Amino acid sequence: MHDPAVSAHASPSEAIVADEAAAFEDFFRGQTQNLYAHLCLITGNRAEAEELAQDAFLKVWERWDRVADMEEPVGYLYQTAEPVPQAISQGRTRASQDRVGGRAP
């Protein structure tokens, strides 16, 4: 998404940054719900899923200049977001405890 108002008064490098930010925002909006749902299924814990998703998007943003040019940026996002097996096990244990205690995960 190129904003002519931004580029009319911005240096070329500022215009590039604005374009990158807009592209990332589109990517973020297009992937947030699916990634969150995926992580909820894996971890069984909404708060943990949200934290993992936030961390993954932050890492992707920090590398956006490379990620944006990848053939599969969504795959990179999901790979970045995947918790280590120990975290998955801990999440399942907490989810089981939440269900036993009568609370939703």
C-alpha positions in Angstrom: 0.0 0.0 0.0 1.7 3.2 -1.1 0.5 6.4 0.5 1.1 9.4 -1.8 0.6 11.8 1.1 3.5 10.2 2.9 5.8 10.1 0.0 5.1 13.7 -1.1 6.8 15.1 2.1 9.1 12.2 3.0 12.6 11.3 1.9 12.9 8.2 -0.2 14.0 6.1 2.8 11.0 7.3 4.8 8.7 6.4 2.0 10.2 2.9 1.9 9.8 2.4 5.6 6.2 3.6 5.3 5.5 1.1 2.5 7.2 -1.7 4.5 5.1 -0.9 7.6 1.9 -0.9 5.5 2.8 -4.2 3.9 3.5 -5.7 7.3 0.2 -4.3 8.7 -1.6 -6.1 5.8 0.3 -9.3 6.6 -0.5 -9.0 10.3 -4.2 -8.4 9.8 -4.4 -11.3 7.3 -2.7 -13.8 9.6 -3.6 -12.8 13.2 -6.8 -14.8 13.7 -5.5 -18.0 12.0 -2.2 -18.0 13.8 -3.9 -17.4 17.2 -6.4 -20.2 16.6 -3.6 -22.5 15.5 -1.6 -21.8 18.6 -4.6 -22.2 20.9 -5.0 -25.7 19.5 -1.4 -26.5 20.0 -1.0 -25.1 23.5 -4.5 -25.5 24.8 -4.0 -22.1 26.5 -5.4 -18.8 25.2 -3.0 -16.6 27.1 0.1 -18.6 26.0 -1.2 -18.7 22.4 -1.6 -14.9 22.4 1.9 -14.4 23.9 3.4 -16.8 21.3 1.6 -15.0 18.5 2.8 -11.6 19.7 6.4 -12.8 20.0 6.2 -14.3 16.5 4.9 -11.2 14.9 7.5 -9.1 16.6 10.3 -11.4 15.3 8.8 -11.2 11.8 8.6 -7.4 12.0 12.2 -7.2 13.1 13.1 -9.3 10.0 10.4 -7.9 7.7 12.9 -6.7 5.1 13.9 -10.3 4.5 10.6 -12.1 5.3 8.6 -10.0 2.9 10.6 -11.3 0.0 10.3 -15.0 1.1 8.4 -17.4 -1.0 6.4 -18.5 2.0 6.3 -15.7 4.6 3.3 -17.3 6.3 5.2 -20.5 6.8 8.1 -18.6 8.3 5.6 -16.9 10.7 4.2 -20.2 11.8 7.6 -21.7 12.2 8.7 -18.7 14.3 5.5 -19.1 16.5 5.8 -22.8 17.2 6.6 -23.5 20.8 9.2 -26.0 21.7 7.9 -29.5 22.5 8.4 -28.9 26.3 6.2 -25.8 26.1 3.6 -27.8 24.3 3.6 -30.4 27.0 3.4 -27.8 29.7 0.5 -26.2 27.9 -1.4 -29.4 27.6 -0.8 -30.1 31.3 -2.2 -26.7 32.2 -5.1 -27.1 29.8 -6.0 -30.5 31.4 -5.8 -28.9 34.8 -8.0 -26.1 33.7 -10.6 -28.5 32.3 -10.5 -30.6 35.5 -10.9 -27.5 37.6 -13.9 -26.5 35.5 -12.3 -23.5 33.8 -12.0 -23.1 30.1 -8.4 -23.0 28.7 
